[in-house]
């Protein structure tokens, strides 16, 4: 059964553009190199209290083994190094999701 995750990415103030550049690069790398990732969508929101744009990623991956293995991929190793060296984030949080109810409605025709 596929794993569904939410990833919260909160850049430090003034670092939003650099984080956006890295996310754009990362999307291309994931699409090209990670066939086990079946959904990778980024949405942005403004946190008015903190005054910073936060990115929320909805990700689906085939299984736990694929999730663990991706940490060793070159683009993830490079991203981890850049995030640390440039001190870009105040928060990076992975959350596994499970079904808790809800529905999907087809839009009216």
C-alpha positions as CSV (number, residue, x, y, z in Angstrom):
1,X,0.0,0.0,0.0
2,X,1.5,3.4,-0.9
3,X,2.6,5.8,1.7
4,X,1.1,9.3,1.7
5,X,3.1,12.1,3.3
6,X,2.8,15.8,4.0
7,X,6.1,17.7,4.2
8,X,6.2,21.1,5.8
9,X,9.1,23.3,4.6
10,X,9.4,26.6,6.4
11,X,12.3,28.8,5.2
12,X,14.0,31.5,7.3
13,X,12.9,35.0,6.5
14,X,14.7,36.3,3.5
15,X,15.6,32.7,2.3
16,X,12.3,32.0,0.5
17,X,13.5,32.6,-3.0
18,X,16.5,30.3,-2.5
19,X,14.3,27.6,-1.1
20,X,11.9,28.0,-4.1
21,X,14.8,27.5,-6.5
22,X,15.9,24.4,-4.7
23,X,12.4,23.0,-4.7
24,X,12.0,23.6,-8.4
25,X,15.3,21.7,-9.0
26,X,14.2,18.9,-6.6
27,X,10.9,18.4,-8.4
28,X,12.8,17.8,-11.7
29,X,15.2,15.4,-10.0
30,X,12.5,13.4,-8.3
31,X,10.5,13.1,-11.5
32,X,13.5,11.9,-13.4
33,X,15.1,9.7,-10.8
34,X,12.5,8.4,-8.4
35,X,9.9,6.2,-10.2
36,X,8.6,5.1,-6.7
37,X,7.3,8.6,-6.1
38,X,3.9,8.7,-7.7
39,X,2.7,12.1,-6.5
40,X,4.8,15.1,-5.6
41,X,2.8,18.3,-5.4
42,X,4.0,21.6,-3.8
43,X,1.6,24.2,-2.4
44,X,2.5,27.4,-0.8
45,X,0.9,29.4,2.0
46,X,1.8,32.6,3.7
47,X,2.2,32.4,7.5
48,X,1.1,36.0,8.3
49,X,2.0,35.7,12.0
50,X,5.6,34.7,11.1
51,X,5.8,36.7,7.9
52,X,7.2,33.8,5.8
53,X,5.9,31.6,3.0
54,X,5.6,28.0,4.0
55,X,5.6,25.2,1.4
56,X,3.5,22.1,1.9
57,X,4.4,19.0,-0.1
58,X,1.9,16.2,-0.8
59,X,3.9,13.1,-1.6
60,X,2.9,9.5,-2.4
61,X,5.6,6.8,-2.6
62,X,5.2,3.1,-3.2
63,X,6.4,1.8,0.3
64,X,8.5,2.3,3.4
65,X,11.6,0.8,1.7
66,X,11.5,3.3,-1.1
67,X,11.0,6.1,1.4
68,X,14.1,5.1,3.3
69,X,16.2,4.4,0.1
70,X,15.6,7.9,-1.3
71,X,17.8,9.4,1.5
72,X,20.8,7.9,-0.1
73,X,20.1,9.3,-3.6
74,X,22.6,11.9,-4.8
75,X,20.1,14.7,-5.2
76,X,18.9,14.2,-1.6
77,X,22.4,14.1,-0.3
78,X,23.2,17.3,-2.2
79,X,20.0,19.0,-1.0
80,X,20.7,18.1,2.7
81,X,24.2,19.5,2.4
82,X,22.9,22.8,0.9
83,X,20.1,23.2,3.4
84,X,22.6,22.7,6.3
85,X,25.4,24.8,4.9
86,X,23.2,27.8,3.9
87,X,21.0,27.5,7.0
88,X,17.9,28.0,4.9
89,X,15.1,26.5,7.1
90,X,13.4,26.9,10.4
91,X,11.4,23.8,9.9
92,X,11.4,20.6,7.8
93,X,8.8,18.1,9.0
94,X,7.7,14.8,7.4
95,X,4.2,13.5,8.5
96,X,2.8,10.2,7.3
97,X,-0.9,10.5,6.6
98,X,-3.7,7.9,7.0
99,X,-7.3,8.0,6.0
100,X,-9.5,9.7,8.5
101,X,-12.6,10.3,6.5
102,X,-13.8,12.8,3.9
103,X,-14.8,12.7,0.3
104,X,-14.0,13.8,-3.3
105,X,-16.8,15.4,-5.3
106,X,-16.8,15.7,-9.0
107,X,-17.2,19.3,-10.0
108,X,-20.6,20.3,-11.5
109,X,-20.8,20.0,-15.2
